[in-house]
Amino acid sequence: GPQLWIRDSGIGIPPQMLANLGRYGQNIHRTGTNGEEGSGLGLLTAFHLANRTGIQIKASSRPGLGTTFTLLFTLRTPPPLKSQQKLSIRMAHMLGLNPLPSRWEKT
């Protein structure tokens, strides 16, 4: 499937921290290239959201040279058009709209 690479040239992530990225309860606090503080909450959130949506995140890093994150997307087949049409009709009715002639509403 499609992939997206995100690369930086920061301080990198040591191997022992890299192995635990995205895991709750791991100490991932670090000081960045410019002395900025980070708790790792952003990465944890990204891993959680990716997992919930079927996206896989892989990371590779070299301390002192930066990190590359690869997002791997899974292509899914959309539901049949008929199901989409029924959902659209229901949603339109919930909004008080009449999207189709009355002869179609009973299908």
C-alpha positions in Angstrom: 0.0 0.0 0.0 0.9 3.7 0.0 3.7 4.9 2.3 4.6 8.3 3.8 8.1 9.0 5.1 8.7 11.7 7.7 12.4 12.5 8.3 14.2 14.9 10.6 17.8 15.7 11.3 17.4 16.0 15.1 19.3 14.2 17.9 18.0 10.7 16.9 16.6 8.0 19.1 18.8 5.5 20.9 18.0 1.8 20.0 16.6 1.0 23.5 14.1 3.9 23.2 13.3 3.1 19.6 12.3 -0.4 20.6 9.7 1.0 23.0 8.1 3.7 20.9 4.4 3.8 21.1 4.2 1.7 24.3 2.5 3.1 27.3 4.5 3.4 30.5 7.9 3.7 28.9 10.3 6.6 29.8 10.6 8.6 26.6 11.4 12.0 28.0 14.3 13.6 26.2 15.9 17.0 25.6 15.8 17.9 21.9 18.4 19.5 19.6 17.8 23.0 20.7 17.3 22.1 24.4 13.5 21.8 24.1 11.8 19.4 26.5 9.5 16.6 25.2 7.4 14.1 27.0 6.8 11.8 24.0 3.0 12.3 24.4 2.8 13.4 20.7 4.4 10.2 19.5 2.3 8.0 21.8 -0.8 9.7 20.5 0.3 9.2 16.9 0.9 5.5 17.5 -2.4 5.1 19.2 -4.4 6.9 16.4 -2.5 5.0 13.7 -3.3 1.7 15.4 -7.0 2.6 15.6 -7.2 3.5 11.9 -5.2 0.5 10.5 -2.0 2.5 9.8 1.3 1.0 10.8 4.2 3.2 11.9 7.8 2.1 11.7 10.8 4.1 12.9 14.5 4.0 12.1 17.0 6.3 13.7 20.7 7.0 14.1 21.6 8.9 17.2 23.0 12.3 16.2 21.7 12.1 12.7 17.9 12.0 12.9 14.9 9.8 12.7 12.7 8.5 9.9 9.1 7.5 10.5 7.4 5.5 7.8 3.6 5.3 7.8 2.2 2.3 6.0 -1.4 2.6 4.8 -3.6 -0.3 4.1 -6.0 0.1 1.2 -9.4 -1.1 1.9 -12.2 -1.9 -0.5 -15.1 0.4 0.0 -18.5 -1.1 0.7 -20.8 -1.8 -2.2 -22.4 1.3 -3.7 -25.9 0.0 -2.7 -24.9 0.1 1.0 -23.4 3.6 0.6 -26.6 4.8 -1.1 -28.7 3.4 1.8 -26.5 5.1 4.3 -26.7 8.4 2.4 -30.5 8.1 2.3 -30.7 7.5 6.0 -28.4 10.4 6.8 -30.4 12.7 4.6 -33.6 11.7 6.3 -32.0 12.3 9.7 -31.2 15.8 8.6 -34.7 16.3 7.4 -33.9 16.1 3.7 -35.6 14.1 1.0 -32.8 13.1 -1.4 -34.8 10.7 -3.6 -38.3 10.3 -4.9 -40.6 8.5 -2.5 -40.6 5.3 -4.7 -36.9 4.8 -3.6 -37.3 5.4 0.1 -38.7 1.9 0.8 -35.7 -0.1 -0.5 
